[in-house]
Amino acid sequence: MLLISTCGTSLLTNNASDADRKWLTAIANDLDVDPVRFASIVEERRARFRAANQPTRRKMSAELNGIGAVIDRYKPSKMFHLLVHTDTTPGKATADLVQEALGDQTALMTAGGLRTKDLASFRAALADLTKELDALVRDYRARGWTVVFNLTGGFKSLNGYLQTLAMISADRCVFLFEGASELMEIPRLPVRLAELDELRTHADIFRRLAVRYTVRTEDASGAPDALLDESDGEVTTSVLGDVAWGRHRATLFAEKLLSPLSNKVLVADAVRRAFGDLEGARRVEVNEAFDEFSAHIDHGRPLPKSRTFKQLRGDPVPGSTHELYAWSDGGAGRLFGHFVDGGVFVFDRLDGHLR
């Protein structure tokens, strides 16, 4: 069994002093906290946790209580634990303590930006987390493992989302109500994901949402309703939409060079010819590079660290003044181009990195 458990901060807050609990609540979404005070709380918890027996540990930690209930119910012959936690300091510390208790057959997973006070960052992190979890779950299930999501711990904002993901991708979803001993179970739903042709027809909508363009409701007309959520006249991808796009995106990106999302990005014929000679995985990376660069030039979205965009020194590529990293492994791929009037950027060439 692969058991995917969400982690909150119950191990730090349960039976803490009123002052510590109030402070931990105040810093629940923070990356930078008072290191001395926080270290003192963590070490006190670690000492108490190591000295406790198993029943006491379960009372101290909602995560371990849920995990223990799963083991009691299903008695798996083999088990691997994946602990999903926020990227906050309290979230990471709690996950580390739970991992210590569970031992070697445990891994941690997080996503940058998984903080409830920044909605845009939280939504982008959820999409990344969905992609990663869905791929992992499908791999384990293909190898014959049973996959269970345990949502006893963790934050409500994250667990509500992962409950839907679990009902789509995993074998079942379980949780314990606070103070209850009976494990609640939600089975996998017989949901049909969108077919490739459906996504191909509306690919530009999902491409834009993936790099955080704003998409108005009227501009998404005709797209499958189940794949989108609507609020205040704008749409975002639903959990089902994140899963469907995550599964089919690479296929669509490998088929052909897609038109840039931005009117300020132009692609020369030389790039199109070079793209036609690429194998599928490289085509995906080039299309991703164009989408990320479009969002960067239109809205100032930061490029991923791997997607370096910089000015060339001298004149190594005649006519081009800048390079954008398309990929950096293997032979490395670079997109070369230059700016023209109106802030428009023209990609002139697709070639290897400069030596």
Secondary structure, DSSP 4 states (H G I P E B T S, - for coil): -EEEEE--SHHHHTT--HHHHHHHHHTTT-SS--HHHHHHHHHHHHHHHHHS-HHHHHHH-HHHHHHHHHHHHH--SS-EEEEE--SSHHHHHHHHHHHHHH-SSEEEE--TT--TT-HHHHHHHHHHHHHHHHHHHHHHHHTT--EEEE-SSS-HHHHHHHHHHHHHHSSEEEE--TT--SPEEEEPP-PPPPPHHHHHHTHHHHHHHHTT---BGGGGTTS-GGGEEEETTEEEE-HHHHHHHHHHHHHHHHHSPPPPSSTTEEE-HHHHHHHHTS-HHHHHHHHHHHHHHHHHHHH-PPPPTTS-EEEPSSSSSTT--EEEEEE-STT-EEEEEEEEGGGEEEEEEEEPPP-
